[in-house]
Amino acid sequence: MRYFKLIAVSVSCAAIISGLVVWQGHRAKANHRLVEDAKASHVNAEHGDAAAELTLAHMYYYGWGVPQDYIEAARWYRKAADQGNAKGQYGLGYMYYHGQGLPQDYIEAARWYRKAADQADPRAEVNLALTYYNGQGVPQDYAELHRSRPLSQRSGCFPALPCPPLSPGSFY
């Protein structure tokens, strides 16, 4: 029985170590892919491609393939937002709201949330409703909150919490 436990522990350790080696290999490939995607997005974004600007903003926000940098993320969200991209407008509003890469400014956050919500971005609708609920950047207005609430209910975001700019699973 004693030898059985020793063998079981040895086999378990070998399996764990093998799994870690395989996982590190997959992780290295994924990181390489993200770096390549960041380079390609940067080239396209420099040529004014709003989708590439948004992708690059997400990559800087989360540190995917590039060092995490909220200032760069805000810069690329603004470029996408200025082209009318609703997700870029939402991302810029989120960064103003939380003071990430930009000075915290609830008025600017509400302005960008409104622009994105006007294009039916569900996360912007939720966060705009919360700004009216809390009176942050806009006068506290429960009537406006209820007018925007039916739109925001389809978003899937928990209505009591702000939604982040992008869930990692929706990147690819």
N, C-alpha and C positions, 0 to 999 in steps of 0.2 A: 504494500500500500504506500509505503514511504517513497519508493522509486516511481510509482505511478504519479504521485503529486509532483515530484521533481521533474519528470518528463512533461507533465501537463503545463507546469510553469515555464519550462524552457520553450516548449512549442508556442505557448501564448506570447511570450516575449519576442520570439522570432517572427510571429505573424504581425505583431504590432510594429516592429521595426520595418518589416517589408511593406506594410501599409503606408507608413510614413514616407518611405523612399518613393513609392509610387505616387503618393499625394504631392510630394515636393516636385516631382517631374511634371505632373499635370499643372501644378500652380505656376511653374516656370514658363510652360507653354502659354498659359492664359495671360500671364504678365507680358510676355513677348507680343502676343496678339494685341493687347491693349496699347502697348507702346506704338506698334505699327498703326493701329487705328487712330491714335492721337496725332501721329505725323500726317496721315492722310486727311484727317479732319482739319488740321491746322492749315494745310495747303488750300483746301476748299473754302474754309472760313475766310482766309485772307482774300479770296476772290469774291466775297460777299454772299456766299451760299448760307441762307438763314438756317437750314437744317444742320449744316456742319457747324455753324456758330453755336447752335443749341447743344449739339453733341459735345463740342469742346468745352462749353460751359459746365455741362454735367461732369465731364471728366476732371476738370479742375476742382469742381465742388467736392467730389468724392475721392479725388486722388487716384483715379483709374488711369494708369499708363503715364501719368505725369505727377509731379509732386502736388499735394493738395494745396491750393492757393485760392482763398476766397476773393481776393482782389481781382485775380485773373478771371475767376468764374463770373464775378459781377460784370466785368468788362465785356465778356462774351454774351452773357445774358442780355446786357443792354443793346449790343449790336443786333441780336436776334429780335429783341423787343421793338427796337426802332423800325424794324422791317415789318412789324405787325404780327409777329409770331406769338400766338397766345401762350405757349409754354414758356417762351422767353420772358414775356410780360409777367407771368406768374412767378417764375424763378427770381426775377429782379425784385418783384414785390416782396417775396419771401425773404430775400437778403436784406432789403430795407427794414422789414419788420423785425428781424432778429439781429440787425447790426453786424452782419457777416460780410466783410470786405467793403462795407459802406457804413457811414454813420447811421445809427438807428434813427429812423424817421417814419413814424406811423402815417403821416399824411401822404408821403410818397408811396409807402406800401399800399395804402388804400387806393391811391390813384392807379397804380399798376394792377392791383387785383381787379379793379373795376374794368380796366381795358381788357384783361383776359376773361373776366366773367361775361362781358358783353359778347365775347366770341364763344360762350358756353363752355369754358374750361371749368370742369367740376371742382377741382381743388381751389381755384380762385373764387368760385361761388361760395364754397364753405368758408374760406378765410375772410372773404368780404363780409359775409354774414356775421362772423365772429367780431370783426372790427366794429360793426354796427352794434352788436350786443355789448361789447366792452367799451364803446365810445373811444376807440383808439384811432386817431387820424381823421375821424368823422364824428359828428355829434351822435351821442347814443340815441338810437332810433329803433325801437322794437317793431314798428310798422314796416320799416325797410328790411329789417331782419326777416320778418315773416313773408314779405314779398319775394325775397331771394331764397328762402328756405325750400320751397318745392323744387327749384332747380338743383340745389345742392344735395338733396336727398339721394339723387341717383349716383353720386360720386363714389360711394364706397368708403369714403373717409369717415372716421368716427366723428360725429358732429361736435363734440366738445373739445377737440384738439386740432391745432393747425396741422395741415398735411405737409410733409417735406416736399422739396422740389421734384423728386423723382424717386421711385422705389428702385433699388438696385436690380430687381428682376425684370424691369421694363426697359432696361438699357439696350438689350439685344433683341 
